Amino acid sequence: MESSGNFAVLAEGWRDASVLVVGDALLDGWLCGRPVRLSREAPVPVVALEDTREVCGGAANTAANFAALGARTTLVGTVGDDDAGARLRTCVWDAGVADRLVTAVGRRTVTKRRVVADGYVLVRFDDGDTGPLSPVVAETLVRRLDETLSAEPRPDAVVVCDHGNGTLGPQIRALLAARRLDLPMFAIDAHDLAPWAPTGPDLVTPNRGEAARVLGHQPGEFDRDRDRGQLLRRTGAAVVAVTLDAEGSAVLSLDGETLTTAAPPAPVAHAAGAGGAYLAGFVLGRLAGADLAEAAGVAQRCASMAIRGVGTAVVPEQFGVIQRVG
């Protein structure tokens, strides 16, 4: 992994890079407290709340990570015309991300709320509309993305975050495929990578389950040596970085390199946001001229910083000191 000195040099190299993030923007809610007793109504703990906050989730969290690392970041996606959508916009602005979100009238913003007791997630409530966008909103989103891709300064990197929540339909994929030669760096984080393979991304960052899915394997089944060639072919990517939670990551490339990184152990409640931090570090490392090993090291360091506390995290500019959004 890269040294602290190299990290600082690379960070200076990507300062003020222009990054466009497009995808499923979510609102993450965290209700944190301590268990005080068992309820008389059911065999469940009663949690005395000590902290309640809402933060950027999904593509918005990835954008927040890029902005926290010093990149000039723009977010394209949709929000509903509801209170949750308004609160998500506030989170995006507070993170220093340029808001190019489209308001979808009549659509409920996707939210994920977690109840945490003594650092352990007890339950998560998901809400919001995840079906395809209406034709009018989908057309508006395509125009918004096309305009943002053409605006000066042109983005140094375009990052897709497809969580399967209905934002990114075939029209968006077609536009990005048509503009592919205009994109110096194109990275994808998607629950289902197969539809994105024709776009020929520079980098994809599936987790173990997503890698197994695109390979047609059982959930979680992944072997970096056995699956290397198939994974590169089926994703259409030049580099595949498979994030493996406590095992770090396995980085595979078309030029034959296979690298691994190590990660510190962390509870599940600390992991939210780690994927966005990893992706941001990898992309910015490459933009700063890092080779594959250096970029993987930067990515893992960013992810490791992002899992030092409960909640959806972003990496701070002051490297080594974690700073939470919200």
N, C-alpha and C positions, 0 to 999 in steps of 0.2 A: 504493500500500500504506500501511497505517496507520503512524503514527509510533510511536517507542518510548514516548512519553508516553501516547498513546491506548491502546497495548497494556496498559500498567500500569493505567490507569483501568478498562479493560474486565476485566482479570484480577481486579481488586478486586470488580467487579460480579458476576462469576460465582462468586466464592469461596463454598464451601459449598453450591453448587447440588447437587441430588440427581439422579443419573443412573442409570438401569437399563440395563445391556447384556445382551442375550440372543443366544445363538448358539453357533457352533462354537468351543469352546475347544481350543487346540492347545498342545503342548509343543514349543518350538523349541530345538534343540541346536546349538552352535557349537564346532567343533574347529579351532582356529586355530594356525598355525605357519609355518615357513619351509621352502621346498624345499631339500634339501641335495644331492641327486643324482638321477639316473635309476635306476629299479629294474632289476635284472638279470632279473627275472621277466616284465616287460612294459614297453613304452615309456611309462611313467608316472612322475611325480616321487615321490620319497620325502619325506614331510613330517614334519619333527621338530616334534611338538606342543609349544606353549608355553602354551596357554590352552584350557581346556575348560569350557564353562558351559551351563546350561539356563535358559531364560527363558520368559515368557508369550508365546504366539503366538495368532494368529487373534483371536477375540473377547476372549480374555484380554489380549492386547496392547492392543487398543482400550480395554478397561477400565483397564488400567494407565496409559495416556495420560491418560484423564480424571482418575484419582486423582492423578497427578503434577501436573496443572494445578490441583489444589485442590478438585475436585468430590468429594462423598460418593458413592462408586460401588459398585454392587452388580452381581455377575455371576451370571446364570442360564444354565445349560447342563448338559452331562453330561461325566463322565469315566468311564473304565473302572475296574474294581476290580483294577488292576495297579499295579506300581511306578511306571510313568510317570504314572498318574493321581494317585498320592500326591505325586509330585514336582511335578506341575503345581499341585496345591492349595497346596503350600508357596510356589511362585512367586507365586501369586495373593495369598496372605496377606502375603508380603514386599512386594508392590506396594501394600499398603494398601487392597485391594479386599475388600468383604464377599462371602464365599463362600456362594452359594445353589445350588451345583452338585449335581446328582443323580448318584449312583453307579449306573452300569449294570453289573450283575453279568454276567460272562462277555464283556464288550466290551473291546476293546483301545483304549486312548487313542491318538488320532492324534498322531504325532510327526513332526517334520521336522528332520533332522540335516544340517548342511552342513559340508564340509571346506573350509577357507580357507587358502590359501598366499600370503603376502605381500599380503594384501588382496583376493585374487581367489578366487571360489568355484570349486572344481574339480569338485565333485559334491554332489548332495543325495540323501539316502535318506529316503523316506517310508514310514511304517509305521502300522498301526492300522486299525480298522474304520470304514468310511465308508458302510455301507448304512443303511437306515432303522432307527430304534430299535425294539426289541420293543414290542408293544402295552402291556405293563405299564409299561415305562420311559417311553414316550411319554405315557401317561396321568398318570404321576407328575410328569413335567416340566410338563405343562399346568397341573396343580394348583399346582405350585411357582411358576410364572409368575403365575397368577391371584392367589395369596396375596401375592406380592411387589408386584404392581401395586396391591393394596388396602391394603398396610401403610402406616402413618404413619411419617415424612412421605411423602406421595405423590411419585413421581418428577416432576421438572420436565421430564425428557426420557427417552424410551425409544429405544434404539439397537439395531437388528438387525444382526448380522454373520452372513451366510449364505454360507459357503464351500463349500457343497455336500457337507458331510461327514455328512449324515444327521440332524443334531440338530433341524432346523426343518421339521417336516412340516406337512401341511394343517391339523391341529388347532391348532397354534400360530398359523398365519396367520389361522384363523377366530377365535380368541380375540382377537388384536390388532385385527382388523377390527371385532369386536363392541365392543371397549373404545376404539375410535379417538377418540370424542368426549371421553374422559377423559384423553387424552394431549396435554398442552400443546405438546410438541415431539416429533415422530416422525421418525427418520432411519434410512435403510437403506443398508448396504454389502453388496451381494450379487453373487455371480458371475453369477447369472441373475435379473434384475430383473423379468422378465415375471410370474411368479406373485405378486409383491408389489404390482403396479399397483393391484389393487382396494382395497388398504388406504389409498390416497391419502396417501402420505408427504409431509411437509414438505420433506424433503431426501433426495436419493440421491447417492452419490459413486462412480459407476463409473469404472474406468480406461478407457483407449482401447479395449481388447479387449472389455470388458463392454458398453460403449456400442455397439460394432459388432454385438455379439451380439443385443442387444435390438432393434436396427434391422434385423436380418436381412442385414447387410452382410458382406463378406469380413473375416477377422480383421484388426483394427487399422485398418479403414477408417472414418474419422470426419472430418467437416467441420462445424465449429460453425455456420456460416451456413446451409449447405444442410440440415443435419439437426436444427436447433434445434426446430422445431415437432413433428416426428415423435418426437423423443426425449422431449419433455415429455409428449406424448400417451401414448406406449407405456409410460412409467414411472409415469404417474399422479401425478407429483410436482410440487410448486409450484416447487421449485428443483432443478436438476440441475448438479452440479459434477463435470465430467469431469477426472480427474487424468491428466496427460500426461507424467509423469516429468520429464525435463530441460527440457521446454517449459512447465512450470508447470501451470496448470489453466485450463479454460474454464468459466465459470459462467453458466448460462442460467436464466431465470425466466419465469413466466407473465405477469408485468407488462411483459415486453418487454426487460428489461435483459439485455445480454450483456457479461460482464466477463472479463478475463484476468488471470492472475498469472504472475510469472516465478519460476523456480527456479534455484538454483545447480547447476552440473554435479556429478555424483557417480557413483562406480562402482556397479555393480549390487549388490555386496556391502554397500553402505551403505544400500540402499533399503528393506530389511525394516523394517517398523514405520512407514514414512512415511505410508502410507494411514491407519493408525489415528490418528496424530498430526494429520493434516490434518482428519479427521472430527471429532476431539475439539475442535480449535481452532474449527472452523466452528460446531459446535453450541453450545459455550460462549460464543462471540462473540455469537451470536443471543440466547442466554438473557440476556446482559448488556445487550441493547438495541442492539447494533451493527446498522447497515444492511448491505445485501448486500455492498457493496464493502469495508467494514471487516471483516466476518466472513470474507470471502475472503482478505483480507490477513493476518488472524490465523491462519487455517488454513494458508496457505502458509508463514508464519514458523515455525509449530510443526513442519511437515513438514521445513523446511530445517534446523531445529535437530536433528531426529531422524536426519538422514543424515550426521552429522559423524564417524561411526566405523563400524567393521565390527560387525555384529550386529543383533539386534532391539532397537530403541531405544525409549525413552519420553522425553517432554519433561520437563525438570526444573521445579520451582517457581522456581528461581533462573534467570530467563530469560536465555538467551545462554550458559549453561554446561551442556553436554550431560552427562547422567548415565545410565549404562547400568543396566538391570535385571540383577541377578545378578552 
